Amino acid sequence: MVLRIGLIGAGGMGSFHARTLAELPGVAITVVADAVPAAAARLAGELRAEASTDSASVAGSTELDGVVIASPDDTHAALALTALEAGLPVLCEKPLATSVADGRRVVEHEVQAGRRLLQLGFMREYDFAHMQVREQLAELGPIHHVRCVHMNANGFERSTELLVGQSIVHDLHTIRFLTGRDITAVTASATRRPSGAIRHLLVVVWLDDHAHATIEFDDAGYAYEVHVEVVAEHGSAMTGRPVGPEVRRAGTIRRPVGTDWFSRFAGAYRIQDASWIDSVRSGQATGPTAWDGLVALVAVEAIVKSLASGGPVSVPVLERPVLYDP
Ligand code: ISE
């Protein structure tokens, strides 16, 4: 049976998902929605899909087997709710929402329905380098420190809320999925550009078992890089740095690292998307959950508060509904 998938958001991320999914056997992107008619028409034309500017009706369409939400962040929660109400499996880009209150509504909906239908796009869980680190942890004993390093080359400035909600949200999830622990407090410090936008951000994160973590984020502008190192009782593990070939020329050694997340995580996105399709077929949602998205948002809000106050902010540990038991 060919799965009919709707794609919402025809920007860079949405186009990547659409092309990735369309290459999978037994998958057809049947409709592409975007608020910008030309963007919807361009991608829909390429994929021989229908074009729409009505994202909400695509999210709730009974003619689909699943929907991918890759529209602007502040539309995620409402579209996800529409899809859940229609009983549609959803692959929703991160963040789950732009506020804890909206994220909570999505979780509450799934809990009331008693069924997981949403997979959140925390694609690092499908990254080979991160998976290898996770596999090593069992023999390393209790974790003392998780060090996340994250460098962007966006070429544009973002508000503090956007930067923390779009970028740091990944590192918060990395800390949780590698340690399996809850975040209890954060403190953050930033250096800023003359405009006031964050250039470099340092976050100290405390976990409920007294381990700690740090997130070093640089809106560097010259390279994209993500890596993580875990320091544990009997040893440490860190992601290799996946980079391009080593080139010797004119008395130098160069290694390309790329300037965006597609150069670093294309493989992870492909595995994530294929795994989501498997879950649509089996009827059993897998991978990062709406709960993971909500818990990350709670920490995002605490980091934003810490940047405003200059001091540590405690992060309430929410009680996990049984639906999200690992
Ligand atoms: C972007 O939205 C992503 O999701 C990337 O994975 C992340 O590295 C980047 O910082 C975000 O802006």
py3Dmol code that shows the C-alpha trace and the ligand (Angstrom):
import py3Dmol

protein = """\
ATOM      1  CA  MET A   1       0.000   0.000   0.000  1.00  0.00           C
ATOM      2  CA  VAL A   2       1.286   3.451  -0.894  1.00  0.00           C
ATOM      3  CA  LEU A   3       1.237   5.812   2.094  1.00  0.00           C
ATOM      4  CA  ARG A   4      -0.234   9.233   1.324  1.00  0.00           C
ATOM      5  CA  ILE A   5       1.756  11.870   3.192  1.00  0.00           C
ATOM      6  CA  GLY A   6       0.985  15.576   3.510  1.00  0.00           C
ATOM      7  CA  LEU A   7       3.835  18.024   3.929  1.00  0.00           C
ATOM      8  CA  ILE A   8       3.268  21.359   5.669  1.00  0.00           C
ATOM      9  CA  GLY A   9       5.946  24.004   5.171  1.00  0.00           C
ATOM     10  CA  ALA A  10       7.820  24.193   1.869  1.00  0.00           C
ATOM     11  CA  GLY A  11      10.924  25.963   3.191  1.00  0.00           C
ATOM     12  CA  GLY A  12      14.398  24.419   3.500  1.00  0.00           C
ATOM     13  CA  MET A  13      13.493  21.846   6.154  1.00  0.00           C
ATOM     14  CA  GLY A  14      10.127  20.939   4.632  1.00  0.00           C
ATOM     15  CA  SER A  15      11.650  20.524   1.168  1.00  0.00           C
ATOM     16  CA  PHE A  16      14.347  18.263   2.581  1.00  0.00           C
ATOM     17  CA  HIS A  17      11.763  16.055   4.339  1.00  0.00           C
ATOM     18  CA  ALA A  18       9.565  15.963   1.231  1.00  0.00           C
ATOM     19  CA  ARG A  19      12.394  14.881  -1.072  1.00  0.00           C
ATOM     20  CA  THR A  20      13.683  12.356   1.465  1.00  0.00           C
ATOM     21  CA  LEU A  21      10.249  10.805   1.976  1.00  0.00           C
ATOM     22  CA  ALA A  22       9.410  10.792  -1.722  1.00  0.00           C
ATOM     23  CA  GLU A  23      12.473   8.594  -2.361  1.00  0.00           C
ATOM     24  CA  LEU A  24      11.258   5.909   0.035  1.00  0.00           C
ATOM     25  CA  PRO A  25       9.447   2.939  -1.508  1.00  0.00           C
ATOM     26  CA  GLY A  26       5.682   3.004  -1.051  1.00  0.00           C
ATOM     27  CA  VAL A  27       5.519   6.673  -0.046  1.00  0.00           C
ATOM     28  CA  ALA A  28       3.824   9.466  -1.986  1.00  0.00           C
ATOM     29  CA  ILE A  29       3.743  13.105  -0.980  1.00  0.00           C
ATOM     30  CA  THR A  30       0.234  13.855  -2.160  1.00  0.00           C
ATOM     31  CA  VAL A  31      -0.132  17.421  -0.930  1.00  0.00           C
ATOM     32  CA  VAL A  32       2.242  20.273  -0.051  1.00  0.00           C
ATOM     33  CA  ALA A  33       0.922  23.192   1.982  1.00  0.00           C
ATOM     34  CA  ASP A  34       2.589  26.530   2.579  1.00  0.00           C
ATOM     35  CA  ALA A  35       1.198  29.957   3.442  1.00  0.00           C
ATOM     36  CA  VAL A  36       3.202  31.297   0.482  1.00  0.00           C
ATOM     37  CA  PRO A  37       1.403  30.064  -2.676  1.00  0.00           C
ATOM     38  CA  ALA A  38       4.535  30.142  -4.877  1.00  0.00           C
ATOM     39  CA  ALA A  39       6.508  28.052  -2.371  1.00  0.00           C
ATOM     40  CA  ALA A  40       3.743  25.438  -2.148  1.00  0.00           C
ATOM     41  CA  ALA A  41       3.376  25.347  -5.942  1.00  0.00           C
ATOM     42  CA  ARG A  42       7.124  24.979  -6.584  1.00  0.00           C
ATOM     43  CA  LEU A  43       7.641  21.993  -4.271  1.00  0.00           C
ATOM     44  CA  ALA A  44       4.293  20.431  -5.170  1.00  0.00           C
ATOM     45  CA  GLY A  45       5.190  20.719  -8.866  1.00  0.00           C
ATOM     46  CA  GLU A  46       8.516  18.981  -8.290  1.00  0.00           C
ATOM     47  CA  LEU A  47       6.814  16.126  -6.416  1.00  0.00           C
ATOM     48  CA  ARG A  48       3.687  15.985  -8.598  1.00  0.00           C
ATOM     49  CA  ALA A  49       1.604  16.712  -5.534  1.00  0.00           C
ATOM     50  CA  GLU A  50      -1.356  18.987  -4.978  1.00  0.00           C
ATOM     51  CA  ALA A  51      -0.453  22.488  -3.718  1.00  0.00           C
ATOM     52  CA  SER A  52      -2.385  24.151  -0.906  1.00  0.00           C
ATOM     53  CA  THR A  53      -2.178  27.299   1.185  1.00  0.00           C
ATOM     54  CA  ASP A  54      -4.520  25.864   3.812  1.00  0.00           C
ATOM     55  CA  SER A  55      -2.161  24.163   6.257  1.00  0.00           C
ATOM     56  CA  ALA A  56      -4.884  23.468   8.812  1.00  0.00           C
ATOM     57  CA  SER A  57      -7.030  21.503   6.386  1.00  0.00           C
ATOM     58  CA  VAL A  58      -3.997  19.462   5.295  1.00  0.00           C
ATOM     59  CA  ALA A  59      -3.151  18.773   8.964  1.00  0.00           C
ATOM     60  CA  GLY A  60      -6.663  17.408   9.496  1.00  0.00           C
ATOM     61  CA  SER A  61      -7.154  15.692   6.143  1.00  0.00           C
ATOM     62  CA  THR A  62      -8.855  12.308   6.204  1.00  0.00           C
ATOM     63  CA  GLU A  63      -7.319  11.559   2.808  1.00  0.00           C
ATOM     64  CA  LEU A  64      -3.843  11.237   4.304  1.00  0.00           C
ATOM     65  CA  ASP A  65      -2.029   8.484   6.187  1.00  0.00           C
ATOM     66  CA  GLY A  66       0.380  10.874   7.898  1.00  0.00           C
ATOM     67  CA  VAL A  67       1.521  14.459   8.011  1.00  0.00           C
ATOM     68  CA  VAL A  68       4.880  16.213   8.368  1.00  0.00           C
ATOM     69  CA  ILE A  69       4.888  19.620  10.054  1.00  0.00           C
ATOM     70  CA  ALA A  70       7.844  21.768   9.025  1.00  0.00           C
ATOM     71  CA  SER A  71       6.170  25.176   8.991  1.00  0.00           C
ATOM     72  CA  PRO A  72       7.291  28.121  11.192  1.00  0.00           C
ATOM     73  CA  ASP A  73       7.790  27.211  14.860  1.00  0.00           C
ATOM     74  CA  ASP A  74       4.805  29.180  16.141  1.00  0.00           C
ATOM     75  CA  THR A  75       2.426  27.086  13.994  1.00  0.00           C
ATOM     76  CA  HIS A  76       3.631  23.663  15.199  1.00  0.00           C
ATOM     77  CA  ALA A  77       1.409  23.159  18.248  1.00  0.00           C
ATOM     78  CA  ALA A  78      -1.891  24.165  16.613  1.00  0.00           C
ATOM     79  CA  LEU A  79      -1.216  22.069  13.493  1.00  0.00           C
ATOM     80  CA  ALA A  80      -0.094  19.105  15.594  1.00  0.00           C
ATOM     81  CA  LEU A  81      -3.334  19.317  17.596  1.00  0.00           C
ATOM     82  CA  THR A  82      -5.378  19.383  14.393  1.00  0.00           C
ATOM     83  CA  ALA A  83      -3.576  16.284  13.119  1.00  0.00           C
ATOM     84  CA  LEU A  84      -3.994  14.466  16.436  1.00  0.00           C
ATOM     85  CA  GLU A  85      -7.703  15.300  16.481  1.00  0.00           C
ATOM     86  CA  ALA A  86      -7.963  13.717  13.026  1.00  0.00           C
ATOM     87  CA  GLY A  87      -6.087  10.644  14.312  1.00  0.00           C
ATOM     88  CA  LEU A  88      -3.179  11.228  11.920  1.00  0.00           C
ATOM     89  CA  PRO A  89       0.401  10.173  12.685  1.00  0.00           C
ATOM     90  CA  VAL A  90       2.613  13.276  12.752  1.00  0.00           C
ATOM     91  CA  LEU A  91       6.298  13.929  12.285  1.00  0.00           C
ATOM     92  CA  CYS A  92       6.600  17.402  13.820  1.00  0.00           C
ATOM     93  CA  GLU A  93       9.749  19.469  13.505  1.00  0.00           C
ATOM     94  CA  LYS A  94      11.163  20.817  16.742  1.00  0.00           C
ATOM     95  CA  PRO A  95      10.301  22.806  18.766  1.00  0.00           C
ATOM     96  CA  LEU A  96       6.996  21.217  19.738  1.00  0.00           C
ATOM     97  CA  ALA A  97       5.673  24.718  20.461  1.00  0.00           C
ATOM     98  CA  THR A  98       6.878  28.188  21.265  1.00  0.00           C
ATOM     99  CA  SER A  99       5.519  28.125  24.823  1.00  0.00           C
ATOM    100  CA  VAL A 100       5.217  25.574  27.585  1.00  0.00           C
ATOM    101  CA  ALA A 101       1.453  26.187  27.693  1.00  0.00           C
ATOM    102  CA  ASP A 102       1.031  25.238  24.012  1.00  0.00           C
ATOM    103  CA  GLY A 103       3.342  22.238  24.332  1.00  0.00           C
ATOM    104  CA  ARG A 104       1.339  21.040  27.316  1.00  0.00           C
ATOM    105  CA  ARG A 105      -1.877  21.123  25.236  1.00  0.00           C
ATOM    106  CA  VAL A 106      -0.353  18.714  22.703  1.00  0.00           C
ATOM    107  CA  VAL A 107       0.792  16.328  25.436  1.00  0.00           C
ATOM    108  CA  GLU A 108      -2.585  16.501  27.197  1.00  0.00           C
ATOM    109  CA  HIS A 109      -4.332  15.656  23.942  1.00  0.00           C
ATOM    110  CA  GLU A 110      -2.228  12.543  23.408  1.00  0.00           C
ATOM    111  CA  VAL A 111      -2.632  11.490  27.037  1.00  0.00           C
ATOM    112  CA  GLN A 112      -6.416  11.885  26.882  1.00  0.00           C
ATOM    113  CA  ALA A 113      -6.558   9.933  23.627  1.00  0.00           C
ATOM    114  CA  GLY A 114      -4.369   7.283  25.299  1.00  0.00           C
ATOM    115  CA  ARG A 115      -2.278   6.916  22.178  1.00  0.00           C
ATOM    116  CA  ARG A 116       1.019   8.314  20.918  1.00  0.00           C
ATOM    117  CA  LEU A 117       0.732   9.635  17.377  1.00  0.00           C
ATOM    118  CA  LEU A 118       3.441  12.304  17.334  1.00  0.00           C
ATOM    119  CA  GLN A 119       7.146  11.900  16.695  1.00  0.00           C
ATOM    120  CA  LEU A 120       9.209  15.019  17.364  1.00  0.00           C
ATOM    121  CA  GLY A 121      12.110  15.949  15.080  1.00  0.00           C
ATOM    122  CA  PHE A 122      14.946  15.649  17.611  1.00  0.00           C
ATOM    123  CA  MET A 123      16.983  14.013  14.849  1.00  0.00           C
ATOM    124  CA  ARG A 124      20.229  13.751  16.814  1.00  0.00           C
ATOM    125  CA  GLU A 125      18.847  10.521  18.262  1.00  0.00           C
ATOM    126  CA  TYR A 126      19.301   9.073  14.764  1.00  0.00           C
ATOM    127  CA  ASP A 127      22.809  10.465  14.256  1.00  0.00           C
ATOM    128  CA  PHE A 128      25.419   7.723  14.056  1.00  0.00           C
ATOM    129  CA  ALA A 129      27.988   9.647  16.141  1.00  0.00           C
ATOM    130  CA  HIS A 130      25.471  10.267  18.943  1.00  0.00           C
ATOM    131  CA  MET A 131      24.241   6.646  18.798  1.00  0.00           C
ATOM    132  CA  GLN A 132      27.819   5.399  19.152  1.00  0.00           C
ATOM    133  CA  VAL A 133      28.370   7.544  22.256  1.00  0.00           C
ATOM    134  CA  ARG A 134      25.127   6.304  23.786  1.00  0.00           C
ATOM    135  CA  GLU A 135      26.159   2.680  23.181  1.00  0.00           C
ATOM    136  CA  GLN A 136      29.409   3.202  25.099  1.00  0.00           C
ATOM    137  CA  LEU A 137      27.798   4.664  28.186  1.00  0.00           C
ATOM    138  CA  ALA A 138      26.721   1.376  29.820  1.00  0.00           C
ATOM    139  CA  GLU A 139      30.332   0.400  30.545  1.00  0.00           C
ATOM    140  CA  LEU A 140      31.465   3.853  31.679  1.00  0.00           C
ATOM    141  CA  GLY A 141      29.466   4.011  34.909  1.00  0.00           C
ATOM    142  CA  PRO A 142      27.713   6.993  36.477  1.00  0.00           C
ATOM    143  CA  ILE A 143      27.864  10.191  34.434  1.00  0.00           C
ATOM    144  CA  HIS A 144      29.453  13.313  35.887  1.00  0.00           C
ATOM    145  CA  HIS A 145      29.371  15.758  32.986  1.00  0.00           C
ATOM    146  CA  VAL A 146      27.848  16.117  29.511  1.00  0.00           C
ATOM    147  CA  ARG A 147      29.537  18.743  27.400  1.00  0.00           C
ATOM    148  CA  CYS A 148      27.574  19.928  24.350  1.00  0.00           C
ATOM    149  CA  VAL A 149      29.224  22.097  21.736  1.00  0.00           C
ATOM    150  CA  HIS A 150      27.014  23.643  19.057  1.00  0.00           C
ATOM    151  CA  MET A 151      28.105  26.130  16.441  1.00  0.00           C
ATOM    152  CA  ASN A 152      25.844  27.791  13.853  1.00  0.00           C
ATOM    153  CA  ALA A 153      26.589  29.756  10.726  1.00  0.00           C
ATOM    154  CA  ASN A 154      23.133  31.165  10.090  1.00  0.00           C
ATOM    155  CA  GLY A 155      24.160  34.560   8.789  1.00  0.00           C
ATOM    156  CA  PHE A 156      21.176  36.200  10.481  1.00  0.00           C
ATOM    157  CA  GLU A 157      20.403  37.312  14.017  1.00  0.00           C
ATOM    158  CA  ARG A 158      17.639  35.883  16.194  1.00  0.00           C
ATOM    159  CA  SER A 159      15.903  37.042  19.355  1.00  0.00           C
ATOM    160  CA  THR A 160      17.014  35.320  22.558  1.00  0.00           C
ATOM    161  CA  GLU A 161      13.740  33.360  22.703  1.00  0.00           C
ATOM    162  CA  LEU A 162      14.149  32.112  19.134  1.00  0.00           C
ATOM    163  CA  LEU A 163      17.804  31.197  19.510  1.00  0.00           C
ATOM    164  CA  VAL A 164      17.223  29.245  22.708  1.00  0.00           C
ATOM    165  CA  GLY A 165      13.967  27.704  21.427  1.00  0.00           C
ATOM    166  CA  GLN A 166      15.367  26.665  18.037  1.00  0.00           C
ATOM    167  CA  SER A 167      18.989  25.803  18.780  1.00  0.00           C
ATOM    168  CA  ILE A 168      19.584  25.092  22.471  1.00  0.00           C
ATOM    169  CA  VAL A 169      16.445  22.948  22.571  1.00  0.00           C
ATOM    170  CA  HIS A 170      18.440  20.263  20.703  1.00  0.00           C
ATOM    171  CA  ASP A 171      21.258  20.275  23.271  1.00  0.00           C
ATOM    172  CA  LEU A 172      18.754  20.053  26.119  1.00  0.00           C
ATOM    173  CA  HIS A 173      17.306  16.954  24.499  1.00  0.00           C
ATOM    174  CA  THR A 174      20.781  15.506  23.894  1.00  0.00           C
ATOM    175  CA  ILE A 175      21.517  15.819  27.611  1.00  0.00           C
ATOM    176  CA  ARG A 176      18.253  14.076  28.484  1.00  0.00           C
ATOM    177  CA  PHE A 177      18.526  11.254  25.992  1.00  0.00           C
ATOM    178  CA  LEU A 178      22.143  10.467  26.824  1.00  0.00           C
ATOM    179  CA  THR A 179      21.722  10.561  30.606  1.00  0.00           C
ATOM    180  CA  GLY A 180      18.057   9.563  30.986  1.00  0.00           C
ATOM    181  CA  ARG A 181      17.925  12.174  33.784  1.00  0.00           C
ATOM    182  CA  ASP A 182      15.704  15.178  34.397  1.00  0.00           C
ATOM    183  CA  ILE A 183      16.973  18.759  34.326  1.00  0.00           C
ATOM    184  CA  THR A 184      16.474  20.523  37.676  1.00  0.00           C
ATOM    185  CA  ALA A 185      18.178  23.909  37.237  1.00  0.00           C
ATOM    186  CA  VAL A 186      20.026  26.043  34.703  1.00  0.00           C
ATOM    187  CA  THR A 187      22.129  29.147  34.687  1.00  0.00           C
ATOM    188  CA  ALA A 188      23.078  30.970  31.496  1.00  0.00           C
ATOM    189  CA  SER A 189      25.483  33.655  30.407  1.00  0.00           C
ATOM    190  CA  ALA A 190      25.807  35.271  26.984  1.00  0.00           C
ATOM    191  CA  THR A 191      28.123  37.524  25.054  1.00  0.00           C
ATOM    192  CA  ARG A 192      26.269  39.767  22.637  1.00  0.00           C
ATOM    193  CA  ARG A 193      26.694  41.579  19.345  1.00  0.00           C
ATOM    194  CA  PRO A 194      26.413  45.384  19.249  1.00  0.00           C
ATOM    195  CA  SER A 195      22.747  44.870  18.214  1.00  0.00           C
ATOM    196  CA  GLY A 196      22.092  42.981  21.467  1.00  0.00           C
ATOM    197  CA  ALA A 197      21.656  39.612  19.713  1.00  0.00           C
ATOM    198  CA  ILE A 198      23.435  36.677  21.347  1.00  0.00           C
ATOM    199  CA  ARG A 199      26.790  35.727  19.841  1.00  0.00           C
ATOM    200  CA  HIS A 200      27.992  33.162  22.371  1.00  0.00           C
ATOM    201  CA  LEU A 201      25.934  31.369  24.989  1.00  0.00           C
ATOM    202  CA  LEU A 202      27.104  29.251  27.888  1.00  0.00           C
ATOM    203  CA  VAL A 203      24.538  27.261  29.878  1.00  0.00           C
ATOM    204  CA  VAL A 204      25.245  25.211  32.983  1.00  0.00           C
ATOM    205  CA  VAL A 205      22.624  22.516  33.516  1.00  0.00           C
ATOM    206  CA  TRP A 206      22.077  20.507  36.725  1.00  0.00           C
ATOM    207  CA  LEU A 207      20.507  17.056  36.611  1.00  0.00           C
ATOM    208  CA  ASP A 208      18.439  15.264  39.240  1.00  0.00           C
ATOM    209  CA  ASP A 209      21.234  12.830  40.094  1.00  0.00           C
ATOM    210  CA  HIS A 210      23.753  15.634  40.813  1.00  0.00           C
ATOM    211  CA  ALA A 211      25.524  15.277  37.480  1.00  0.00           C
ATOM    212  CA  HIS A 212      25.892  18.477  35.517  1.00  0.00           C
ATOM    213  CA  ALA A 213      26.142  19.473  31.873  1.00  0.00           C
ATOM    214  CA  THR A 214      27.270  22.457  29.872  1.00  0.00           C
ATOM    215  CA  ILE A 215      26.062  23.804  26.558  1.00  0.00           C
ATOM    216  CA  GLU A 216      28.445  26.004  24.607  1.00  0.00           C
ATOM    217  CA  PHE A 217      26.681  27.610  21.676  1.00  0.00           C
ATOM    218  CA  ASP A 218      28.357  29.965  19.242  1.00  0.00           C
ATOM    219  CA  ASP A 219      26.410  31.827  16.539  1.00  0.00           C
ATOM    220  CA  ALA A 220      29.748  31.906  14.820  1.00  0.00           C
ATOM    221  CA  GLY A 221      28.849  32.613  11.226  1.00  0.00           C
ATOM    222  CA  TYR A 222      31.763  30.629   9.784  1.00  0.00           C
ATOM    223  CA  ALA A 223      30.990  26.925  10.364  1.00  0.00           C
ATOM    224  CA  TYR A 224      28.342  24.474  11.551  1.00  0.00           C
ATOM    225  CA  GLU A 225      29.411  21.952  14.146  1.00  0.00           C
ATOM    226  CA  VAL A 226      27.753  19.827  16.797  1.00  0.00           C
ATOM    227  CA  HIS A 227      29.491  17.469  19.142  1.00  0.00           C
ATOM    228  CA  VAL A 228      29.075  16.021  22.585  1.00  0.00           C
ATOM    229  CA  GLU A 229      31.366  14.546  25.210  1.00  0.00           C
ATOM    230  CA  VAL A 230      30.272  12.525  28.222  1.00  0.00           C
ATOM    231  CA  VAL A 231      32.579  12.272  31.234  1.00  0.00           C
ATOM    232  CA  ALA A 232      31.695   9.315  33.448  1.00  0.00           C
ATOM    233  CA  GLU A 233      33.097   7.436  36.439  1.00  0.00           C
ATOM    234  CA  HIS A 234      35.278   4.970  34.511  1.00  0.00           C
ATOM    235  CA  GLY A 235      35.978   6.852  31.295  1.00  0.00           C
ATOM    236  CA  SER A 236      34.609   9.288  28.782  1.00  0.00           C
ATOM    237  CA  ALA A 237      33.070   9.126  25.307  1.00  0.00           C
ATOM    238  CA  MET A 238      32.803  11.796  22.684  1.00  0.00           C
ATOM    239  CA  THR A 239      31.345  11.992  19.215  1.00  0.00           C
ATOM    240  CA  GLY A 240      33.904  11.855  16.458  1.00  0.00           C
ATOM    241  CA  ARG A 241      33.805  15.003  14.413  1.00  0.00           C
ATOM    242  CA  PRO A 242      32.210  14.027  11.109  1.00  0.00           C
ATOM    243  CA  VAL A 243      33.937  16.225   8.602  1.00  0.00           C
ATOM    244  CA  GLY A 244      34.771  16.112   4.918  1.00  0.00           C
ATOM    245  CA  PRO A 245      38.009  14.855   3.378  1.00  0.00           C
ATOM    246  CA  GLU A 246      41.364  16.174   4.496  1.00  0.00           C
ATOM    247  CA  VAL A 247      42.768  18.238   1.623  1.00  0.00           C
ATOM    248  CA  ARG A 248      46.423  19.262   1.421  1.00  0.00           C
ATOM    249  CA  ARG A 249      47.023  22.233  -0.820  1.00  0.00           C
ATOM    250  CA  ALA A 250      49.301  25.266  -0.961  1.00  0.00           C
ATOM    251  CA  GLY A 251      51.027  24.403   2.304  1.00  0.00           C
ATOM    252  CA  THR A 252      47.823  23.902   4.305  1.00  0.00           C
ATOM    253  CA  ILE A 253      45.499  21.102   5.429  1.00  0.00           C
ATOM    254  CA  ARG A 254      41.796  21.885   5.025  1.00  0.00           C
ATOM    255  CA  ARG A 255      38.782  19.888   6.167  1.00  0.00           C
ATOM    256  CA  PRO A 256      35.317  21.133   5.231  1.00  0.00           C
ATOM    257  CA  VAL A 257      32.755  21.112   8.066  1.00  0.00           C
ATOM    258  CA  GLY A 258      29.834  22.723   6.240  1.00  0.00           C
ATOM    259  CA  THR A 259      27.757  25.689   7.239  1.00  0.00           C
ATOM    260  CA  ASP A 260      24.377  24.194   8.066  1.00  0.00           C
ATOM    261  CA  TRP A 261      22.665  21.258   9.706  1.00  0.00           C
ATOM    262  CA  PHE A 262      22.021  19.499   6.413  1.00  0.00           C
ATOM    263  CA  SER A 263      25.757  19.090   5.891  1.00  0.00           C
ATOM    264  CA  ARG A 264      26.107  17.513   9.344  1.00  0.00           C
ATOM    265  CA  PHE A 265      22.802  15.702   9.876  1.00  0.00           C
ATOM    266  CA  ALA A 266      21.493  14.707   6.430  1.00  0.00           C
ATOM    267  CA  GLY A 267      22.041  11.022   7.274  1.00  0.00           C
ATOM    268  CA  ALA A 268      20.257  11.364  10.618  1.00  0.00           C
ATOM    269  CA  TYR A 269      17.268  13.087   8.998  1.00  0.00           C
ATOM    270  CA  ARG A 270      17.028  10.274   6.436  1.00  0.00           C
ATOM    271  CA  ILE A 271      17.069   7.556   9.097  1.00  0.00           C
ATOM    272  CA  GLN A 272      14.578   9.553  11.200  1.00  0.00           C
ATOM    273  CA  ASP A 273      12.180   9.962   8.278  1.00  0.00           C
ATOM    274  CA  ALA A 274      12.429   6.292   7.244  1.00  0.00           C
ATOM    275  CA  SER A 275      11.841   5.245  10.830  1.00  0.00           C
ATOM    276  CA  TRP A 276       8.778   7.506  11.029  1.00  0.00           C
ATOM    277  CA  ILE A 277       7.374   5.897   7.872  1.00  0.00           C
ATOM    278  CA  ASP A 278       7.898   2.443   9.451  1.00  0.00           C
ATOM    279  CA  SER A 279       5.948   3.643  12.480  1.00  0.00           C
ATOM    280  CA  VAL A 280       3.116   4.974  10.289  1.00  0.00           C
ATOM    281  CA  ARG A 281       2.876   1.542   8.677  1.00  0.00           C
ATOM    282  CA  SER A 282       2.954  -0.317  11.979  1.00  0.00           C
ATOM    283  CA  GLY A 283       0.558   2.106  13.691  1.00  0.00           C
ATOM    284  CA  GLN A 284       2.989   2.411  16.637  1.00  0.00           C
ATOM    285  CA  ALA A 285       4.683   5.798  17.132  1.00  0.00           C
ATOM    286  CA  THR A 286       8.384   5.594  18.013  1.00  0.00           C
ATOM    287  CA  GLY A 287      11.275   8.011  18.550  1.00  0.00           C
ATOM    288  CA  PRO A 288      11.325  11.324  20.428  1.00  0.00           C
ATOM    289  CA  THR A 289       7.937  12.188  21.915  1.00  0.00           C
ATOM    290  CA  ALA A 290       5.725  15.191  22.535  1.00  0.00           C
ATOM    291  CA  TRP A 291       6.725  14.731  26.183  1.00  0.00           C
ATOM    292  CA  ASP A 292      10.415  15.157  25.253  1.00  0.00           C
ATOM    293  CA  GLY A 293       9.388  18.329  23.449  1.00  0.00           C
ATOM    294  CA  LEU A 294       7.470  19.678  26.451  1.00  0.00           C
ATOM    295  CA  VAL A 295      10.228  18.948  28.957  1.00  0.00           C
ATOM    296  CA  ALA A 296      12.755  20.670  26.685  1.00  0.00           C
ATOM    297  CA  LEU A 297      10.467  23.715  26.476  1.00  0.00           C
ATOM    298  CA  VAL A 298      10.323  23.990  30.255  1.00  0.00           C
ATOM    299  CA  ALA A 299      14.138  24.192  30.304  1.00  0.00           C
ATOM    300  CA  VAL A 300      14.131  26.636  27.359  1.00  0.00           C
ATOM    301  CA  GLU A 301      11.922  29.005  29.354  1.00  0.00           C
ATOM    302  CA  ALA A 302      14.213  28.671  32.379  1.00  0.00           C
ATOM    303  CA  ILE A 303      17.290  29.545  30.280  1.00  0.00           C
ATOM    304  CA  VAL A 304      15.559  32.647  28.914  1.00  0.00           C
ATOM    305  CA  LYS A 305      14.704  33.654  32.519  1.00  0.00           C
ATOM    306  CA  SER A 306      18.254  33.041  33.664  1.00  0.00           C
ATOM    307  CA  LEU A 307      19.603  35.267  30.887  1.00  0.00           C
ATOM    308  CA  ALA A 308      17.272  38.029  32.055  1.00  0.00           C
ATOM    309  CA  SER A 309      18.014  37.643  35.771  1.00  0.00           C
ATOM    310  CA  GLY A 310      21.689  36.677  35.565  1.00  0.00           C
ATOM    311  CA  GLY A 311      21.231  33.911  38.124  1.00  0.00           C
ATOM    312  CA  PRO A 312      20.316  30.238  38.405  1.00  0.00           C
ATOM    313  CA  VAL A 313      16.716  29.264  37.715  1.00  0.00           C
ATOM    314  CA  SER A 314      15.183  26.027  38.911  1.00  0.00           C
ATOM    315  CA  VAL A 315      13.404  23.825  36.380  1.00  0.00           C
ATOM    316  CA  PRO A 316      10.280  22.093  37.647  1.00  0.00           C
ATOM    317  CA  VAL A 317      10.437  18.338  37.090  1.00  0.00           C
ATOM    318  CA  LEU A 318       7.089  17.355  35.591  1.00  0.00           C
ATOM    319  CA  GLU A 319       5.501  14.031  36.356  1.00  0.00           C
ATOM    320  CA  ARG A 320       5.739  11.882  33.263  1.00  0.00           C
ATOM    321  CA  PRO A 321       2.424  10.368  32.114  1.00  0.00           C
ATOM    322  CA  VAL A 322       2.524   6.569  31.782  1.00  0.00           C
ATOM    323  CA  LEU A 323       1.924   6.946  28.031  1.00  0.00           C
ATOM    324  CA  TYR A 324       5.523   8.162  27.700  1.00  0.00           C
ATOM    325  CA  ASP A 325       7.205   5.473  29.797  1.00  0.00           C
ATOM    326  CA  PRO A 326      10.388   4.422  28.003  1.00  0.00           C
TER     327      PRO A 326
END
"""
ligand_1 = """\
12
ISE
C 18.051 24.800 13.532
O 16.696 25.170 13.570
C 18.186 23.330 13.777
O 17.279 22.630 14.085
C 19.580 22.850 13.803
O 19.656 21.464 14.043
C 20.315 23.561 14.898
O 21.657 23.145 14.928
C 20.264 25.066 14.673
O 20.920 25.691 15.743
C 18.811 25.539 14.617
O 18.794 26.913 14.339
"""
view = py3Dmol.view(width=600, height=400)
view.addModel(protein, "pdb")
view.setStyle({"model": 0}, {"cartoon": {"style": "trace"}})
view.addModel(ligand_1, "xyz")
view.setStyle({"model": 1}, {"stick": {}})
view.zoomTo()
view.show()
